[in-house]
Amino acid sequence: MNLSYWEIKSWFTNIDYTIVGSGIVGLNCALQLKQRFPKASILILEKGMLPQGASTKNAGFACFGSLGEILDDLKSHSEEEVVNLIKKRLDGLLLLRQTLSDQAIYYQQLGGYELFTKEDSKLFEACLSKRDTINKLLKPVFNDDVFKLKENVFNFRNIQKTYVFNKFEGQIDTGKMMESLLQKVQLDGIKILNNILVESYTDLANHVQVKTNQFDFTTKNLIFTTNGFASQHISETVRPARAQVLITKPIENLHIKGTFHLDKGYYYFRNIDNRILFGGGRNLDFKTEETTELAQTELIQNKLNELLKTVILPETDFEIDYSWSGIMGVGTTKKPIIKQLSNHVYCGVRLGGMGVAIGSLIGRDIVDLIE
């Protein structure tokens, strides 16, 4: 790129912090940096036209884990680790709501429901038998029982007659959240450049030399918040995990309200604008879905359609309006990676599909490392 004197002077001189990724983590990190270092010059680089990973592509669940998912997590994490993860998600959601306001993100606490198919009787029985134990484990965090039982009030088909209900779960409008975050960042005088791909960097004595697909520049500090795309830049153990989503056209008199989980959280759906938004299914083919390609597959889209027809909307005519995919960052543990990689380089990645819940907190935790 042929940069002018004015462009170099205004955008690429004396940069204190450069953040790679303009998603939930990157934008919150920028806001926290500006709050703590008001005179700092902050630049955000984003490789897409919009945030490219999952921040504008998620389902908008303000959740912290279904009972089935928590039981699954306890197979690979200690009780203390699971409670800490849930507390982080709860704190992160609170920080997001405080940062932007419930009105700005269209936050609604309609509760969350976990459904179990007829074939899922083993998981259903396990959840029923462990419900009191998990409630006791989480009581110090919520000061109440989290998981209760409810009958099938939404008339879903081919499922167990009882739901596991969680009154603390909510939903947001993902687009409104990201619009509000972007506006807030820009009002703070933080610059965002889109369609810029970071190709390499070198951490030197007093600064970081950065090479992009458009230009080279120097910055005093470099922060990666690229989550599912992290392995393209840094050598941390983060695997991409594609999540496929679809949404119906508006359905007249849609009675389904809330957030819903199926199969340990691998499927999830909700109401939005009189539509059903439905995503998941990567457990059908983990290897294929371990990709950064934003595409859909026939296998998963067909399964989502089948579940809509046989379980969620069995007596309702519907049409699919849009389908899309987003890229999450996962690993062998659900603990995010927040660390200093070298003298002037940091990262906050591997959010484990909980970006809405913990993204704000990860942004703040990165800044805590820098102080």
C-alpha positions in Angstrom: 0.0 0.0 0.0 1.3 3.4 -1.0 0.8 5.4 2.3 0.9 9.2 2.4 2.6 11.3 5.1 -0.8 12.0 6.6 -1.8 8.4 6.8 1.5 7.4 8.4 1.4 10.3 10.9 -2.2 9.8 11.9 -2.6 6.1 11.9 0.8 4.4 12.2 3.0 6.6 14.3 3.6 6.1 18.1 1.1 3.3 18.5 1.0 2.0 22.0 -1.2 -1.0 21.6 -2.2 -2.9 18.4 -5.0 -5.5 18.9 -5.5 -8.2 16.2 -9.2 -9.1 16.0 -12.2 -6.8 16.4 -14.5 -9.4 18.1 -15.9 -9.3 21.6 -12.5 -9.9 23.2 -10.6 -7.4 21.1 -13.1 -4.6 21.5 -13.4 -5.1 25.2 -9.7 -5.2 25.6 -9.4 -1.9 23.7 -12.1 -0.3 26.0 -10.3 -1.5 29.1 -6.9 -0.3 27.8 -8.4 3.2 27.1 -9.9 3.3 30.6 -6.7 2.5 32.3 -4.3 4.4 29.9 -6.4 7.3 28.7 -3.6 8.8 26.6 -2.6 5.6 24.9 -2.8 5.3 21.1 -4.8 2.1 20.3 -5.2 0.4 16.9 -7.4 -2.6 16.1 -6.8 -4.7 13.0 -9.5 -6.9 11.6 -9.0 -9.3 8.6 -12.7 -9.3 7.7 -15.2 -6.7 6.5 -16.9 -7.5 9.9 -15.5 -9.4 12.9 -14.5 -12.7 11.1 -14.8 -15.4 13.7 -17.9 -15.9 15.9 -18.6 -12.5 17.4 -21.2 -11.5 14.8 -22.2 -15.1 14.0 -23.1 -16.7 17.3 -26.6 -17.6 18.5 -26.8 -14.8 21.2 -27.1 -17.1 24.2 -26.3 -15.4 27.5 -25.7 -18.8 29.1 -23.1 -20.6 31.2 -23.7 -24.3 30.5 -26.6 -26.7 30.6 -26.8 -29.5 33.2 -25.8 -32.1 30.6 -22.8 -30.0 29.5 -21.7 -29.5 33.1 -21.8 -33.2 33.8 -19.8 -33.8 30.6 -17.2 -31.2 31.8 -16.8 -32.9 35.1 -15.4 -35.9 33.3 -12.3 -33.9 32.3 -12.3 -31.0 34.9 -12.3 -31.0 38.7 -15.4 -29.6 40.5 -13.4 -26.5 41.5 -12.4 -25.9 37.8 -16.0 -26.3 36.6 -17.3 -23.9 39.3 -14.6 -21.4 38.4 -15.5 -21.6 34.8 -19.2 -21.0 35.5 -18.4 -18.1 37.8 -16.3 -16.5 35.1 -19.1 -16.9 32.6 -21.5 -15.3 35.0 -19.1 -12.4 35.8 -18.4 -11.9 32.1 -22.1 -11.6 31.3 -22.6 -9.1 34.1 -19.6 -7.1 32.8 -21.0 -7.1 29.2 -24.4 -5.9 30.5 -22.8 -3.2 32.6 -20.6 -2.1 29.7 -23.3 -1.7 27.1 -26.7 -1.8 29.1 -29.4 -4.4 28.8 -31.4 -2.2 26.5 -28.5 -1.8 24.0 -28.0 -5.5 23.6 -31.7 -6.5 23.9 -31.0 -8.7 26.9 -34.0 -10.8 28.0 -33.9 -13.3 30.8 -36.5 -15.8 29.5 -34.7 -18.8 31.0 -33.0 -21.8 29.5 -34.3 -25.3 28.9 -32.5 -28.5 28.3 -34.4 -31.1 26.2 -33.6 -34.8 26.0 -34.7 -36.9 23.0 -36.3 -40.3 23.6 -33.0 -42.0 22.6 -31.2 -39.8 25.1 -32.7 -41.6 28.2 -29.3 -42.5 29.6 -28.2 -38.8 29.7 -31.7 -37.8 30.9 -31.5 -40.2 33.9 -27.9 -39.1 34.7 -29.0 -35.4 34.7 -32.0 -36.2 37.0 -29.9 -38.2 39.4 -27.1 -35.5 39.5 -29.3 -32.4 39.6 -29.3 -32.0 43.3 -25.6 -32.5 43.5 -24.9 -29.9 40.8 -27.4 -27.4 42.4 -25.5 -27.8 45.7 -22.2 -27.3 44.0 -23.4 -24.1 42.3 -25.4 -22.7 45.2 -22.5 -20.5 46.6 -22.4 -18.8 43.1 -26.1 -18.2 42.5 -27.5 -18.3 46.1 -30.3 -20.5 44.7 -31.0 -23.8 43.0 -30.0 -23.3 39.3 -31.6 -26.4 37.7 -35.3 -27.2 38.2 -37.7 -29.5 36.3 -40.6 -28.4 34.0 -43.1 -30.2 31.9 -43.1 -30.1 28.1 -45.1 -26.8 27.9 -43.9 -26.0 24.3 -45.2 -29.3 22.9 -41.9 -30.5 21.4 -42.1 -34.0 20.0 -40.0 -37.1 20.4 -38.4 -35.9 23.6 -38.6 -36.9 27.3 -41.7 -35.3 29.0 -39.6 -33.2 31.4 -37.2 -30.3 30.7 -34.4 -29.2 33.0 -35.1 -25.5 33.4 -32.6 -22.7 34.4 -34.2 -19.4 35.2 -30.8 -17.5 35.2 -30.2 -18.0 31.5 -30.9 -15.2 29.0 -30.5 -14.1 25.4 -29.2 -11.1 23.5 -29.3 -9.6 20.0 -25.8 -10.4 18.7 -25.9 -7.7 16.0 -27.0 -5.0 18.5 -24.3 -6.0 20.9 -21.5 -5.8 18.3 -22.9 -2.5 16.9 -22.9 -1.0 20.5 -19.4 -2.3 21.2 -18.0 -0.8 17.9 -19.7 2.5 18.5 -18.4 2.7 22.1 -14.8 1.9 20.9 -14.9 4.5 18.2 -16.3 7.2 20.6 -13.2 6.5 22.7 -11.0 7.5 19.8 -9.8 4.0 19.1 -9.0 3.3 15.5 -10.2 0.2 13.6 -8.9 -0.9 10.2 -10.8 -3.7 8.4 -9.6 -6.1 5.7 -6.1 -6.1 7.2 -4.4 -9.5 7.6 -1.4 -9.8 10.0 1.1 -12.0 8.2 4.0 -12.0 10.7 5.6 -10.1 13.6 8.9 -9.7 15.3 9.2 -8.7 19.0 12.3 -6.4 19.2 13.9 -4.7 22.2 11.5 -1.7 22.4 8.7 -2.5 20.0 7.1 -5.1 17.7 7.6 -5.0 14.0 4.3 -6.0 12.2 3.9 -7.1 8.6 0.4 -7.2 7.1 -1.0 -7.9 3.7 -1.2 -4.1 3.1 1.7 -2.4 4.9 4.4 -2.8 7.6 4.5 -0.8 10.8 5.7 -0.8 14.4 3.8 -0.9 17.7 4.9 -0.8 21.3 2.6 -3.8 22.2 0.8 -6.4 20.1 -2.3 -8.3 21.4 -3.9 -11.3 19.7 -7.6 -11.9 20.3 -8.3 -14.1 17.3 -9.7 -17.1 19.2 -10.5 -19.8 16.6 -7.9 -18.3 14.2 -5.2 -18.1 16.8 -3.0 -20.9 15.4 -2.5 -18.8 12.3 -0.5 -16.4 14.4 0.7 -18.0 17.6 1.8 -21.4 18.8 -0.8 -22.0 21.5 -3.0 -25.1 21.6 -6.2 -23.7 20.1 -8.2 -25.7 17.5 -10.8 -24.1 15.3 -14.3 -25.4 15.7 -16.9 -24.5 13.1 -20.5 -23.9 14.3 -23.2 -24.0 11.6 -26.4 -22.1 12.2 -29.7 -21.5 10.3 -32.8 -19.3 10.9 -36.4 -19.7 9.8 -38.5 -17.0 8.1 -40.9 -15.3 10.6 -43.5 -17.7 12.0 -46.9 -16.4 12.9 -47.9 -16.7 16.6 -44.6 -18.4 17.5 -45.1 -19.6 21.1 -41.5 -20.8 21.8 -39.7 -18.4 24.1 -36.3 -18.9 25.7 -33.0 -20.6 25.0 -32.9 -24.3 24.4 -30.1 -27.0 24.6 -30.0 -30.5 23.2 -27.4 -33.3 23.4 -25.0 -31.8 26.0 -25.2 -28.4 24.3 -24.1 -29.6 20.9 -27.5 -28.4 19.5 -29.1 -25.1 20.6 -32.0 -23.0 19.5 -34.0 -19.9 20.5 -36.6 -17.4 19.5 -35.7 -14.2 17.8 -38.0 -11.8 15.8 -40.7 -14.5 15.6 -38.2 -16.9 14.1 -36.4 -20.0 15.3 -32.6 -19.7 15.2 -31.0 -23.2 15.4 -27.4 -24.2 15.4 -25.0 -27.0 16.2 -24.3 -30.5 15.1 -20.5 -30.4 14.9 -20.5 -33.6 17.0 -21.8 -35.4 13.8 -18.3 -34.9 12.2 -15.8 -33.3 14.6 -12.9 -33.7 12.1 -14.6 -31.9 9.2 -15.8 -29.1 11.5 -12.2 -28.5 12.8 -11.7 -25.9 10.2 -11.5 -22.1 9.7 -13.6 -22.3 6.4 -16.8 -20.4 6.8 -19.1 -22.8 5.0 -22.0 -25.2 5.6 -22.2 -29.0 5.0 -25.1 -31.0 3.8 -24.7 -33.5 6.6 -25.3 -30.9 9.4 -27.8 -28.7 7.6 -29.9 -31.8 6.8 -29.8 -32.8 10.5 -30.8 -29.3 11.7 -33.7 -29.4 9.2 -34.8 -32.9 10.4 -34.7 -31.8 14.1 -36.8 -28.7 13.3 -39.4 -30.9 11.6 -39.5 -33.8 14.1 -38.8 -32.2 17.4 -39.0 -28.3 17.5 -41.7 -27.4 15.0 -43.6 -30.7 14.3 -46.9 -29.1 13.6 -45.8 -25.8 12.1 -44.9 -25.0 8.5 -41.6 -23.2 8.2 -39.0 -22.1 5.7 -35.3 -21.5 6.2 -34.4 -17.9 5.5 -30.6 -17.9 6.1 -27.8 -20.2 7.1 -24.2 -19.4 8.0 -21.3 -20.6 10.1 -18.9 -19.1 12.7 -15.5 -20.3 14.0 -15.0 -21.0 17.7 -11.7 -21.7 19.5 -11.5 -24.9 21.6 -8.9 -27.1 23.2 -8.5 -30.1 25.5 -9.6 -27.9 28.4 -12.2 -25.2 28.6 -9.9 -22.8 30.4 -9.1 -19.9 28.1 -5.5 -18.9 27.3 -4.6 -15.5 28.6 -0.9 -14.9 28.7 2.2 -12.9 27.8 3.9 -14.6 24.9 7.0 -12.5 24.8 8.2 -9.0 26.0 5.6 -7.0 24.1 3.2 -9.6 22.8 0.0 -11.0 24.5 -3.0 -13.1 23.8 -6.5 -13.9 25.0 -7.9 -16.9 23.0 -9.6 -20.3 23.3 -13.0 -19.2 24.6 -14.6 -22.7 24.1 -17.8 -21.5 22.5 -18.6 -19.1 25.4 -17.5 -15.9 23.8 -20.7 -14.0 24.7 -20.4 -15.0 28.3 -16.6 -14.6 28.9 -15.4 -12.3 26.1 -15.7 -9.1 28.1 -13.9 -10.6 31.0 -11.0 -12.0 28.8 -10.5 -8.5 27.4 -10.1 -7.2 30.9 -7.9 -10.0 32.0 -5.5 -9.3 29.2 -5.1 -5.7 30.4 -4.5 -6.9 33.9 -1.5 -8.8 32.5 -0.1 -5.6 31.0 -0.2 -3.4 34.1 
